[in-house]
Amino acid sequence: MTGTDPASPAKRLDWQFAQVRDVVVETRRVKSLILKPANWPGHLPGQHVDIRLTAEDGYQAQRSYSISSSPEDELLALTVERVKDGEVSPYLLDELHVGDQLELRGPIGRYFVWTGAAREPVYLLAGGTGITPLMSMLRHRDRRPSRPPALLIYSARSWEDILYRDELEAMMRCDSSFRLVYALTRQQPQDWTGHRGRINKALLSANWFPPAHNPTIYVCGPTSFVETAASLLVDLGFAPLSIKTERFGPSGG
C-alpha cells in the first residue's frame, strides 16, 4: 500500500491490542475482522492500520490493512484477502477466532481520506480489495444527513468476488444520488449485461462526473489498475493532482 501525507508531521503511534468480536466471510478469499481496540481514537474514512504478529520465539511480521468500517461504527472492521504463500493473511483468515487478541496501531494516513465536508461529487474507482477504504467512505457518506452525489466503478474478477455486494446494492436502491457500476474482468454470469473486461475509456466516459463538476476522485487497487485508471482519467480531462490514488501491491501477505 502506498500513500503519503507530506503536510502532516510524523506522529508516534503506540501499539495496542484489539479483541476479535466477529469474523465475517465476505467471499471465498476474503473475510472482515470486526475488532474492539482497547483505546481507539477514531479514524477518517480511507485510513489504515498496521497489524503485528509475534511468534513464540519472538519473530514478528507486520502488514498494513485498510479500515472498511465507518467512523460512526462502534467496532473497527478490517477486510483481509488471502495472499498466496502469504505470511500474515493466512493466520488472520484461518487461525484468528472470536475472543482472540490482535496487536495493531493506527489510524494511519491523512492523504487518502474523505471526511464528508466537501460538497463536490465523489468519484470512486476500485479494483479488487481496493474497495476496502472506499467502502469506509461510502458507509460514512451513507450516515450523513446531506450527501454529495457519488459514483463507484468497481472492477472485480467475477460476480462472486464482489465484496459488500448486498450492502452496495442496498445503498443504490435507497439513494438515487449513488450510482454503482461493476466491471467483471474474468468471469461473468450468463445473463450479464454489464461491462466485461478491464476498465477502459468507453466505460469511464459513460459513467463519470465531468471535470467541470470538480469531483473528488479516489482510485484504489492493484498497481496496474491504479495506473490505468489514473491515465484514463487524465485523458478525459481531469487534472492529475485532482486524482488521489492508493495502491495495493504484493507485501508478503
C-alpha positions, 0 to 999 in steps of 0.5 A: 500500500502506498500513500503519503501525507507530506503536510502532516508531521510524523506522529508516534503511534503506540501499539495496542491490542484489539479483541476479535468480536466477529469474523465475517466471510465476505467471499471465498478469499476474503473475510472482515475482522470486526475488532474492539481496540482497547483505546481507539481514537477514531479514524477518517474514512480511507485510513489504515492500520498496521497489524503485528504478529509475534511468534513464540520465539519472538519473530514478528511480521507486520502488514498494513490493512485498510479500515472498511468500517465507518467512523460512526461504527462502534467496532473497527472492521478490517477486510483481509484477502488471502495472499498466496504463500502469504505470511500474515493473511493466512493466520488472520483468515484461518487461525484468528477466532472470536475472543482472540487478541490482535496487536495493531496501531493506527489510524494511519494516513491523512492523504487518502481520506474523505471526511464528508465536508466537501460538497463536490461529487465523489468519484470512486474507482476500485479494483479488487480489495481496493474497495476496502477504504472506499467502502469506509467512505461510502458507509460514512457518506451513507450516515450523513444527513446531506450527501454529495452525489457519488459514483463507484466503478468497481472492477472485480474478477467475477460476480462472486468476488464482489465484496459488500455486494448486498450492502452496495446494492442496498445503498443504490436502491435507497439513494438515487444520488449513488450510482454503482457500476461493476466491471467483471474482468474474468468471469461473468454470469450468463445473463450479464449485461454489464461491462466485461473486461478491464476498465477502459475509456468507453466505460469511464466516459459513460459513467463519470462526473465531468471535470467541470463538476470538480469531483473528488476522485479516489482510485484504489487497487492493484498497481496496474489498475491504479495506473490505468485508471489514473491515465484514463482519467487524465485523458478525459480531462481531469487534472492529475493532482485532482486524482488521489490514488492508493495502491495495493501491491504484493507485501508478503501477505 
